[in-house]
Amino acid sequence: MADKSLKDQHGVLLNLPGGLPPLKATEMPEPALDKDDPDFSNMHEFCFFLAKSDGILVNTFEELELTGLRALTSGICVPGGPTPPIFCIGPLVSGPESWDTDSINVQDDLAWLDQQPSNRVVFLCFGSRGTFTEAQVEEIAVRLERSGQRFFWVLKRPASDEISKQVNTNLSEFNLESVLPDGFLEKTRDRGRVVKSWAPQVEVLSKGSVGGFMTHCGWNSVLEAVVAGVPMIAWPLYAEQHLNRNILVENMRMAIAVDEGGGGIVGWKEVERAVRELMAEEGGKELREKSLRMKEKANEALEDGGSSLNNLCKVG
């Protein structure tokens, strides 16, 4: 197996050090998947020199990632050599964003969220590269229409298939009615919003009506949800997001995972199960309580005497 690229090792689980949950070999970040890809050598070189650095700054906080930090600081990740000091200096998240009110109806969208009941809206947003196929968009829409669930969905222009999804860069120029099922916007207008391409994520997450966040598990989005105290539905798409998903679900206990199956399309029944579990069942209540506790710890980390502020002072 050592001679095969990770992309060809289907069904193989990688056991990660320090008690972190195992990861499928095929779910490693893209540069690590193909041994013949130049990016593989670049990543290997980067990791080699990272271990020889004088210190590593990480946008996280100690209380959030105790398991991973223990693995790093114990030395098992750099066998036979010294481990650089790790400085957790987060959570560092973006402040309120600016926008062009002539082209994006942001104020109306945020006002709509203000009018909704507490913790009743699920927020769906999948990052700057989070594009789905037309078939997947339809599955999500079917679930939202049938469920009666309040929602706030940031939707990028869908691609016709998986191949074109990888090169789809014109994400803003499309008509919502043309990519959603017939009548969807009219049928759901009293309990949902679909926003084209972009929304101010930090501000949306800060709204009291938002009770769950369906996310691609990009690290910036994860930290923004942690700071807001919002539990997550984890639907990773690329990069290190599958690892983030595993840690969020298994270690942090702050997210519910979407079962991606393996057929390329997540069916509406699976989307419905994940949303129902988070928004309406006892397990979701426990995740919400854990998320609120971690929000307090995130604030404390950056206060006087907090772990992250102390680490920043050490670096300075």
N, C-alpha and C positions, 0 to 999 in steps of 0.2 A: 504493500500500500504506500510505502514511503516514496516510491518512484512515480506515483500518480499525482496529478494535480488535485487540489481539493474539489474543484468543480466536477471531477469525475468520481468522487467518493460518495455516491448516493447511499443514504442509510447509515453512514458512519457518524458517530457522535464523538466530539472532541471533549475530553475531560479537562476542564480548566482548573488552575491551581487555587488553593485557598478556600475551597468550599463554594466557589461560584458555580451556578448551574451549567450543565453541559450544553454544547452548541453543535448543531448539525454542521458537518464540514462544508456543505454547499451554502451555508448561510454566513460564512465569514465575509468580511468586507471585500469588495471586488478586486482590489489590487493583490490580495492574497490568494485568489482562486486559481490562477493560471500560472504555472511555473515558467511558461514560455513567453509570458507577457513582460515587456520592459518595466511595467509598473510593479511587478513582483520584486524585481531586483531593487527598484527604488525604495519600496517599502522595507525590504530586508535591511538595506543600508541605513535607512532612517532609524529603525529600531536598534540597530547595532550602536549607532552613535548616541541615541537617546540614553542608553544605559551607561554611557561614558560622560554624560553631562554633569555639571556642577549642581544641578537641581532642576526640578520639574514643577512648574506651576499648573494647577489643575482647577478648572472651573467647576468645583463641587464643594461640599462641606463635609467634615469628618463624620457627623452624625448620620448623614445620608448613605454613605458608602463604607461602612465599617469593615465589611467582609473583604471587599476588594483592596482596601488600604492595608489591612493586615497581611494580605497575601503579598503585596508589594514590599512593605517594610520588613517583612520577615526574611527577605532575600531569596525566596524560592523562584522568583521570576528571573533572577540573574545568577544562576548557579556558578560558583567559582569566581565570582567577582563582586565588588561592592555595589550596593544599590544606591542610586542618587537620592538625596533627600526629596521628599514629596511635600509640596506646599499647597494645601487646599485653600483657595482664596475666594470661593463663591458662597452663595449663588450670585453670579453677575448676570443680570438680565437687562434687556433694553427697557428704556423708559417709554413714556407715551409717544406714539409715532405721529408724524405730521402727514397730511394727505391733501390732495387737490379736491376741494369740495365741489368743484364744477364737474368733475368726471366721475367721482365715486360718492355715492349717497350714504356716506358713513354715518352721519349724524342720525338719520332716520333708522338705520340698522341698530345703532346703540340705544336709541330711544325705545325701539321695539323690545329689546332685551330688558330694559328698565320696567316695562309694563308686565312682564311675565312673573309667575309665582316663583318663590325661592326654590332653588335646586331642582327645577323641573325641566330645564332645557339641556339637551345634549348638543355639544359643539363639535362639528366635524371639520377638521382641517388637516391637510397632509403635507405641508411644507412647500417650499418653492419649486421642487421637482415632483411633487406628488400628483402625477397624472394617471388616471385610470383609463381603461378601454371603455368604449361605448357600452359593451355588454355589462361590465362591472358597475358602471354608473346606473344602468337600468335596475340592477339587482338592489343597489342601495336605495334608489328611489321607491321601488316597490315596497321595501320594508318600511320606509318612513311613512308612506301613504297608508298602509294597512294598520300600522301600529297605534295611531292616535298620539304618538309621542311628539312633544314639542321639540323643535330642532332649529339649529342655526348652522347652515352648511356652506362652506367656502368651496366652490366648484371651479376647477380649471377645465379648459376645453379638452374633452376626452379624445383619445386616439382611436383609430379604427381597429387596431390590433396591437399585440405586444411589441412587434417590431417597430412600427411607426411611433409607439409610445416613447421609445428611447431617444428619438430625434425630434420630438414635438416641442418646438420652442416658442411658437406664436400662441401664447396661452391666453391672451386677453380678448382677441377679436372673434367673438362668437355670440350667438343668440341663445339664451337659456332655453327658450321654448323648443329650439331645434334639437337639443341634446337630451331633453328629459321626456318621459312618457307623456302622451297626449293628456292634457288636462291636469297634470300633476300640480302645477303652480296654483291653479284655481282651487283645486280640491284641498290643498294644504295651507292656503294663505292665512287662515285664522290661527294657525299654531306653528308655522314654520317660516323661515327665511332662507332663500338660496342667494348667496352673494357671489358674483362673478369674479373669480381669480384671486381676490385679495381682501383681507379685513385686518384691522389692527388687533392682532392676536392677544397682546398683553392686556389691552383694555377689555376685550371680550371675556377673557378668563377672569377678570376682576369683577365682573357683574355677578350679583348675588343670585340671579336666576339660573346661572350656568351650574349644573350639577354633575356634569360628566364631559370628558374630552376624548373624542375618538381621534387618535393621533398616529402619525407614522413613526413616532419614537425618536425623532431627531433630538439631539441632546439639548439644544436651545429650547425646543418646545417642552421637553420634559422638565427642565428647570423652571420655565415659566408657569407650568402647571403646579409644580411643587410650591413655588412662592405664592401662588393664588390659593393653594389648598384644595385643588380640584382633582378628584380621582380620574383615572384614565382607562380607556379601552385601547389596547395596544395592537396596532396593525402595521408592522414594519414593512418597508418597501425596498430599501437599499442601504449601502454603506454599513455602518456598525449597528444599525437599528435593530436587527434580530437579537444581538447581544444585549442591547438596552432593554428590549422587551422581556427577555428571560430574567434579567436582574430586577426589573420593575415588578414582575409577577411573582417570582420565586423568593427573592431576597427582601425587597422593600415592601412587598405586599400592598402596593398602591395602584395596581392595574389588573384588569381582566384581559386575557389574550383572545384575539380572534383566531379561530382555527382556519388556517389558510388551505387546508386540504391537500392540495398538490395538483389540482386540475387547472390552475390558472385563474379561476373565478371563485370568489367567495360568495356563496349563495345567500339569498335574502333571509333564509331561515337561520343561518349562522349569525348574520348581522343582527337579526332580531333577538337571538338568544343572548348575545353579548350586551346589547343595550338594555334588555329587560333585567338581566342579572345585576347590572350596575345601578340602574335607575329605580328599580322596583322591588328588589329582593334583599334579604337580610345580609347577604354577602356584600352587596353594594354599600349598605350602611356601615359595615365594618371598614371598608376601604375609605369611605368618606371620613370617618373618625380618624383613621391613621393619617390620611392626607392633611387634615387640619392640625394634628399634632406635629407633623413634619414641617408645616408652614411656620409654626411657632419656633421650631428649632432653626429653620432657615433664617428667620429674623434675628434670633439670638446669636447666630454665628457671625453676623456683621455688626453687632453692637459692641460697645466698650467691654473688653474682656472676653469677647467671643472668639471661637477657635479660628475663624477665617481672618478676622481683623488682626489677631495676634500673629498669624502667619504672614500677613502683609507687612506687618512691622518688622518681622525677622528678615524678610527679603530687602526691605528698605534700608 
